Amino acid sequence: EAQVTQNPRYLITVTGKKLTVTCSQNMNHEYMSWYRQDPGLGLRQIYYSMNVEVTDKGDVPEGYKVSRKEKRNFPLILESPSPNQTSLYFCASSFNGGRAFFGQGTRLTVV
Amino acid sequence: QQQVKQSPQSLIVQKGGISIINCAYENTAFDYFPWYQQFPGKGPALLIAIRPDVSEKKEGRFTISFNKSAKQFSLHIMDSQPGDSATYFCASSSLGNQGGKLIFGQGTELSVKP
């Protein structure tokens, strides 16, 4: 089954404790992205990647890091999480930047 | 230049009615305009999409109307059903050298009353 898998689904952490949210896709897609979803603000792109070792900033990259060492994986790293990064996060992949397939989401709470 | 503005923020429609959600974009380089549907606890899923070379696209009860000169596009849901209750997002992107950079609207929470 074609899918984008994120882990964990839920995470509560404390300010400053480094964390990684994993994302994996099994569709051999070149494009992968991370979004955060906040009420009234829609989905805002954090980072995207057009291929292995090629990443670029989205609209809200501050406080986040990504890496794309393999085509299927695109982890999101928060080196020092802060409460304003409490949000619902989605990973997505697409073949050519068109139709995007989204993961189930990761609800992150930073206290 | 990169914003996509969506309205209304919420919408209540009676079963069988027509739901209409509007979006406006700024960047004339955008050439791909999808609509995504999101149910609670799920990730968004593509509903329907249009390219700027056509003014309308219909798939079942869902229709996108596209006005290139006004830089606007809208989603029409005919014969709305309670199962259509979800959050809808419009988006825009350029499939050229910025493929993968989808810009989303703010979302519309649709509630269809039985």
Interface residues (C-beta under 8 A of the other chain):
Chain A: V4 Y31 M32 S33 Y35 G40 L41 G42 L43 R44 Q45 Y48 S49 M50 D56 G58 D59 F90 A92 S94 N96 G97 G98 R99 A100 F102 G103 Q104 G105
Chain B: Q2 Q6 Q9 Y32 P34 Y36 G41 K42 G43 P44 A45 L46 A49 F89 A91 S93 L95 Q98 G99 G100 K101 L102 I103 F104 G105 Q106 G107
